[in-house]
Amino acid sequence: MEDKIFGSLTFKQFIYVAGGIGISVVLFIFLPKFLAILIALPILAFAGALAFYKINSKPFINVVEAFVKYTLTSKLYLWKREERKPVAGQKEGRPLEQVYVPKLSESKLRDLTWSLDIKENLNPTTEDTDSRPTTDNRPPTI
């Protein structure tokens, strides 16, 4: 909550209103009355909006600041769809490639896990006294 310094106006409100009135006075001094009124009315309305108008409980200056920032900064477009035209002589899409996917049967998987357990137990840093490998070289039953 800002302090009321000039009557019922805060310091910011006073500056906005005084600035709008000051610019209008200068326009009335240097321009003909009709032209000064046409230019001064939007300036006074803008100064009044800056001083008193709120959008979603936020001062109007925040909206003006967001508008200026959005207008002046570069934009990042995440997706721009471009229609591709097919070139003469080229096929649509890529040719299908044959991919070899090895199949693991249950016995091969059991052999693999058993061999990994044995190699881990033979490593002196990971040796576990409770799970020593068997000496008959057959995989354990799961």
C-alpha positions in Angstrom: 0.0 0.0 0.0 1.5 3.3 -1.1 1.2 6.4 1.0 -1.1 9.2 -0.1 1.2 12.2 -0.5 -0.7 14.8 -2.5 -4.3 14.8 -1.2 -5.8 11.4 -2.2 -3.0 10.7 -4.8 0.1 8.7 -4.3 3.4 10.0 -5.7 3.2 7.9 -8.9 -0.4 9.0 -9.5 0.5 12.7 -9.0 3.4 12.4 -11.4 1.2 10.8 -14.1 -1.6 13.4 -13.7 0.9 16.3 -13.5 2.8 15.0 -16.6 -0.5 14.7 -18.6 -1.6 18.2 -17.6 1.8 19.7 -18.3 2.0 18.2 -21.8 -1.6 19.5 -22.5 -0.7 23.0 -21.4 2.3 23.1 -23.6 0.2 21.9 -26.5 -2.4 24.7 -25.9 0.3 27.3 -25.8 2.0 26.3 -29.1 -0.8 24.9 -31.2 -4.2 26.2 -32.3 -7.0 25.4 -29.9 -8.7 22.9 -32.2 -5.5 20.9 -32.9 -4.4 21.1 -29.3 -7.7 19.6 -28.1 -7.4 16.7 -30.6 -3.9 15.9 -29.4 -4.4 16.7 -25.7 -7.5 14.5 -25.1 -5.8 11.1 -25.8 -2.8 12.3 -23.7 -5.0 13.2 -20.8 -6.9 9.9 -21.1 -3.6 7.9 -21.1 -2.3 9.9 -18.1 -5.6 9.2 -16.3 -5.5 5.5 -17.1 -1.9 5.3 -15.9 -2.9 7.0 -12.6 -6.2 5.4 -11.8 -7.1 2.4 -14.0 -6.4 -1.2 -12.9 -6.7 -4.4 -14.8 -7.0 -7.5 -12.6 -6.0 -5.5 -9.6 -2.7 -4.5 -11.3 -1.8 -0.9 -12.3 -2.3 0.0 -16.0 1.5 0.7 -16.3 2.1 -3.1 -16.0 -0.1 -3.7 -19.0 1.7 -0.9 -21.0 5.1 -2.3 -20.0 4.0 -5.8 -21.1 2.7 -4.5 -24.4 5.9 -2.6 -25.2 8.1 -5.6 -24.2 6.0 -7.9 -26.4 6.1 -5.5 -29.3 9.8 -4.9 -29.2 11.3 -8.3 -28.4 11.8 -11.0 -30.9 9.3 -13.9 -30.9 10.1 -17.6 -30.7 7.8 -19.7 -32.8 7.9 -23.3 -31.7 6.2 -24.7 -34.8 5.7 -23.3 -38.2 4.1 -25.8 -40.5 5.5 -25.7 -44.0 3.8 -27.4 -46.9 6.5 -29.5 -48.8 6.0 -29.8 -52.5 7.3 -33.1 -54.0 10.2 -32.7 -56.3 9.9 -34.4 -59.7 11.7 -37.7 -59.8 11.8 -38.3 -56.1 9.7 -40.8 -54.2 7.5 -39.9 -51.3 9.2 -40.7 -48.0 12.3 -42.8 -47.4 12.7 -46.4 -48.4 12.1 -49.0 -45.7 15.3 -50.5 -44.3 15.5 -54.0 -42.8 16.4 -53.8 -39.2 17.7 -56.9 -37.4 16.3 -57.3 -33.9 17.8 -60.2 -31.9 15.3 -62.3 -30.0 16.1 -63.4 -26.5 14.6 -66.6 -25.4 14.1 -67.4 -21.8 17.1 -69.7 -21.8 19.4 -67.2 -23.4 18.3 -64.5 -20.9 18.8 -66.9 -18.0 22.3 -67.7 -19.3 23.1 -64.0 -19.7 22.0 -63.1 -16.2 23.9 -66.1 -14.8 27.1 -65.2 -16.5 26.8 -61.6 -15.3 26.3 -62.8 -11.7 29.4 -65.0 -12.0 31.6 -62.3 -13.4 30.4 -59.9 -10.7 31.2 -62.5 -8.0 34.6 -63.1 -9.4 35.4 -59.4 -9.1 37.2 -58.9 -5.7 35.6 -55.5 -5.1 32.0 -56.8 -5.4 32.5 -60.2 -3.9 29.6 -61.3 -1.8 30.2 -64.2 0.6 26.6 -65.4 0.6 26.3 -65.8 -3.2 29.3 -67.7 -4.5 28.9 -69.4 -7.8 28.4 -73.1 -8.0 31.2 -75.4 -9.3 29.1 -77.5 -11.7 28.9 -74.7 -14.4 25.1 -74.9 -14.8 22.8 -71.9 -14.5 20.8 -71.6 -11.3 17.1 -72.3 -11.5 14.8 -69.3 -11.4 
